[in-house]
Amino acid sequence: MTEMLSLPASRTELVLERIRKAILTRELLPGQPLVEMELAQRLGVSKTPVREALKLLSGSGLVTFSPYKGASVSVVDEDLARQVYDVRLLLEPEAVRRTVSSGEPTCLTEAAEVLEAASGALAEGDHAELSLLNRRFHRALYAGCGNPLMVRILDDVRDRAALISVTGWEVTPSAKRELDEHRAVLRAAKAGKADRAAELLHKHIAAFLDRLVTALARQ
């Protein structure tokens, strides 16, 4: 993370996106201290947007603050995985069921486009990009549920879910399987089978959690 940033608009937003990507690519490793001055120098900005970005990333779960050690990259453990995936399992299948039932084609079109891009990222072995596309795919399917509060809650765990995905693919490689499961969910959604799409999505999320928890326990 050594390139200088061009910052015409929101410095904080651009710095946030750069740090987020560095975390998801493992350029910044789990547990690694995040020193404001060092990050500012690497990105060619002042400490202020870095400080603001770290606070926002703390809110989204990618960064952890300690009273004694300051900011560091969050570490995925079984407790975090279960907390995040409990929320997803409770809300996301129902949100997708409602999206499909609404007959809104825009959401499914976006999901199909993201899925195509994800196939390219998988072929290139770009797990960080794949994780971000995975997040976009899921959001495209739940965003049309008609309940803004439900969408907001699921949005709030998206960064944590992306971090968990990257960790999961490191300890239990299953990205191709998950992409195939996404295709099955999308096929059901396009066919207007709301209950089937929700069922497949629930199985998809639960299966990943089971694999991850098993792998973490072995470590």
Buried (B, 14 or more C-beta within 10 A) or exposed (E): BEEEBEBEEEBBBBBBEBBBBBBBBBBBEBEBEBBBEEBBBBBEBEEEBBBBBBBBBBEBBBBBEEEEEEBBBBEBBBEBBBEBBEBBBEBBBBBBBBBBBEEBEEBBEBBBBBBEBBBEBBEEEBBBBBBBBBBBBBBBBBBBBEBEEBBEBBBBBBBBBBBBBBBBBEBBEBBEBBBEBBBBBBEBBBEEBBEBBBBBBBBBBBBBBEBBBEBBEEE
